[in-house]
Amino acid sequence: ALLANSGKYRKIRDYARILYNKDNKGVCQATGYTEHVEVCHIIALSKFSDTAPIEIMNDARNILLLSPNAHWELDHGLLTLADISQEIEK
């Protein structure tokens, strides 16, 4: 199921990468890491209806740039949005 969803959301994720992560030169908003960052959707794409506009899913308020480790930690509850907000405010 995970692989099927990966294909289902590929266009949306690719579009988000183009918008927010030009040439993968961003900065992780949780750690400041600059070598590699990923586009992370705060509200998971699977939570949107199949008819939700791509512009809504990829709205800047739903996007974070995170290192792969921080992205995984957020997805698995080891990092919170509050943690990331505190880092951004520094």
N, C-alpha and C positions, 0 to 999 in steps of 0.2 A: 504494500500500500504506500509506503514511503516513497519508493521510486516512482510510482504512478503519480503521486502528488507533486513530486519534483518536476516531472515533465509538464504537468498541468499548470504550474506556476512559473515555468521557465521564462516566458515572455515578460511577465510582470517583474521578475527579479532582474532580468537583463536590462529592462527599461530603467529600473531603479539604479542599477550600477552606472548606466550612462549619465543619469541625472546627478547623482550624488558622489560618485567615486571615480572621477575622470582618471583613467590610466592607473587606478589603484594607488594614488599618491595621497590619500587622506590621512587623517590622524585618528587613532582610536579615542573615542570620547570618554572611555572608562579609564584608560591607562596612559594615553599619550604616545603609545607605540606607533611607529610610522612605517615600518617595513612592509606590512601587509594588513589591510583592513577590508572588512566585508560590510555590505549593506545589510542591516538588520531591521526587520519590520517589528515595531513595538506591538502592534496588534497583528497577530499571525494572519497570513493570507487565507488560511483555511477558515478563519472566523468570518470572512466576508461572503456575501452571497455571490453566486456565479454571475450575476448581472451587475455587480458593483463596478463602477468605472475605474480604470487603471489609475487615473489621476487622483482618485480618493485613496486607493490602497498605497500609492506612492507619494502621498502628500508629505511634505517636509516634517510635519508634526508626527508622522508615523515612522520616521526613518532615523536610525542611528548608524554611525560608522563605528564598527568595533573590530578589534583584533579577533582572529578565530577563537582564541581561548576565552576572551570576554563574551563573545557571541554565544559560545557553548554554555558558559556559566550562567548567562542571562536566561537562555532557553531551559536550563535545568534547575533554576531557582537558587543558584549559589551567588548570584549577583542580582541586585535589585535596581529598578529605575531610580530609586532614592540614592543609591550608591553612585550611580552615574551622574545624577543631577549635582551631587556634592562635588564630584570631580570637575564637572563643567564650570561650576561657580568659582573654582580656585583660580 
